[in-house]
């Protein structure tokens, strides 16, 4: 077992344990901070796969945007302290059933596939390749998406402004 394997198992353990805490904790603040560790663990797994752009986007979008927005929403809500989050038997049974099916499929895949990996090739960086593709082969799609996002932004601003008048 090499250092790559140890780092992978570390990131996988961080992701799985913190995701379990997100699902099982009754305190929403603890759940949000555990979600932070889950996002960082997934970002580390992306980095180990050689997808450095996805790792940085994971941190910037999910941690920098969505999680901070979630934390502000929780902290600015007045009646959040007495929220009773329950998980009854009706919710646990489908979860155990789904986990069992997932485990059976995973065991079937692992036992039926031939896992001969000769050499692991990790690309140097994906950002330069992605930028090159976006500005050469996919420039039309890139520009059309930019126009679509601009139209959506203008529409959202006009809808928000119309409500105030």
SULZIPE-V965602 format. One record per residue. N is the residue number from 1. RES is the residue in one letter. NEAR is the number of other C-alpha atoms within 8 Angstrom. Layout:
BEGIN
[[N & RES & NEAR] [N & RES & NEAR]]
END
This chain:
BEGIN
[[1 & X & 4] [2 & X & 5] [3 & X & 6] [4 & X & 6] [5 & X & 8] [6 & X & 9] [7 & X & 8] [8 & X & 10] [9 & X & 8] [10 & X & 8] [11 & X & 12] [12 & X & 11] [13 & X & 8] [14 & X & 11] [15 & X & 14] [16 & X & 9] [17 & X & 8] [18 & X & 12] [19 & X & 11] [20 & X & 8] [21 & X & 10] [22 & X & 12] [23 & X & 7] [24 & X & 6] [25 & X & 9] [26 & X & 8] [27 & X & 6] [28 & X & 8] [29 & X & 8] [30 & X & 9] [31 & X & 13] [32 & X & 12] [33 & X & 8] [34 & X & 12] [35 & X & 12] [36 & X & 10] [37 & X & 11] [38 & X & 13] [39 & X & 13] [40 & X & 12] [41 & X & 12] [42 & X & 13] [43 & X & 13] [44 & X & 10] [45 & X & 12] [46 & X & 12] [47 & X & 11] [48 & X & 8] [49 & X & 7] [50 & X & 11] [51 & X & 11] [52 & X & 11] [53 & X & 8] [54 & X & 10] [55 & X & 14] [56 & X & 9] [57 & X & 9] [58 & X & 13] [59 & X & 12] [60 & X & 9] [61 & X & 9] [62 & X & 11] [63 & X & 13] [64 & X & 9] [65 & X & 9] [66 & X & 9] [67 & X & 12] [68 & X & 9] [69 & X & 8] [70 & X & 9] [71 & X & 10] [72 & X & 8] [73 & X & 8] [74 & X & 10] [75 & X & 7] [76 & X & 6] [77 & X & 7] [78 & X & 6] [79 & X & 6] [80 & X & 7] [81 & X & 5] [82 & X & 5] [83 & X & 6] [84 & X & 5] [85 & X & 5] [86 & X & 5] [87 & X & 7] [88 & X & 6] [89 & X & 6] [90 & X & 7] [91 & X & 8] [92 & X & 9] [93 & X & 8] [94 & X & 8] [95 & X & 8] [96 & X & 8] [97 & X & 8] [98 & X & 8] [99 & X & 8] [100 & X & 8] [101 & X & 8] [102 & X & 8] [103 & X & 8] [104 & X & 8] [105 & X & 8] [106 & X & 8] [107 & X & 8] [108 & X & 8] [109 & X & 8] [110 & X & 7] [111 & X & 7] [112 & X & 6] [113 & X & 6] [114 & X & 5] [115 & X & 4] [116 & X & 4] [117 & X & 5] [118 & X & 4] [119 & X & 4] [120 & X & 5] [121 & X & 4] [122 & X & 6] [123 & X & 6] [124 & X & 5] [125 & X & 9] [126 & X & 11] [127 & X & 8] [128 & X & 7] [129 & X & 8] [130 & X & 8] [131 & X & 8] [132 & X & 8] [133 & X & 10] [134 & X & 10] [135 & X & 9] [136 & X & 7] [137 & X & 6] [138 & X & 9] [139 & X & 10] [140 & X & 6] [141 & X & 7] [142 & X & 10] [143 & X & 8] [144 & X & 8] [145 & X & 8] [146 & X & 8] [147 & X & 8] [148 & X & 8] [149 & X & 8] [150 & X & 8] [151 & X & 8] [152 & X & 8] [153 & X & 8] [154 & X & 8] [155 & X & 8] [156 & X & 8] [157 & X & 8] [158 & X & 8] [159 & X & 8] [160 & X & 8] [161 & X & 8] [162 & X & 7] [163 & X & 6] [164 & X & 5] [165 & X & 4]]
END
